[in-house]
Amino acid sequence: MAKTTRATQFLDKAGVAYTTATYDYDPNAERIGLQAAEAIGEHPSRVLKTLMAELDGKPVCVVVPSDKEVSMKKLAAAFGGKSAAMMKPANAEKLTGFVVGGISPFGQKKQVPTAIEISAMDEPLVYMNGGQRGLQVRLSPQDAQKALLAIVAHLIA
C-alpha cells in the first residue's frame, strides 16, 4: 500500500503534522468508518468519516465521527442553505478523484466547502481517510480544520 497519496501530499504542502495508520480494508463492511476504527483500535468518535453531499445542488464535504449520522437539516443550516442530500457514490468518486472507502477531505480533485462536526474538535487527535482504502492519517482536528478552511458546526442527528 502506498503511503503517499494526493491527501498526504496536500497535508505535506500545507505543513500539517500527521502520522499514518494502515489496516486491512473490508469492502463488505456494513459501516466502513466503524470497521476502520475497530481495525486500528481507536474509539469511533476519533475516527472520522468523510462524506460527500449536495447542498442546494452544489457539492460539499462533511466530516463526522464514524459512529454518528449526519443530519441533512443541520448540514444545510451550517452552510446557510435550504436542503442537503447525500451525493451518489459515482458522483463523489468523479468529483474527488478518490474511490468510495478511500475518500479523503484532503487533496480532492476539486476542493469543495467542508464542514467538520464540532464534537470532533474536542479530541486531541483524530483519524481521517488518507486517500485510499486502508489508510488513515492521524492529526489534530484544529490542523485539519485550518488546512481545509472548514467550518465547524453541529452536524450530527
Number of C-alpha atoms within 10 A of each C-alpha: 9 8 17 14 17 19 22 23 16 17 22 13 10 14 11 16 13 18 12 16 17 18 16 12 17 15 12 8 11 9 14 19 23 21 21 32 21 13 16 16 10 14 15 20 19 24 30 27 28 25 21 25 23 19 22 14 12 11 22 23 24 23 25 26 26 23 16 17 12 19 15 20 16 18 28 19 17 15 17 11 14 12 16 22 19 17 19 11 14 10 13 22 19 13 16 22 18 22 16 19 23 22 25 31 30 23 21 20 13 11 15 18 16 21 25 25 20 17 16 22 18 12 12 11 16 25 28 30 27 29 30 23 23 20 25 28 23 19 19 19 22 18 17 23 16 12 17 21 13 19 16 18 18 17 24 18 11
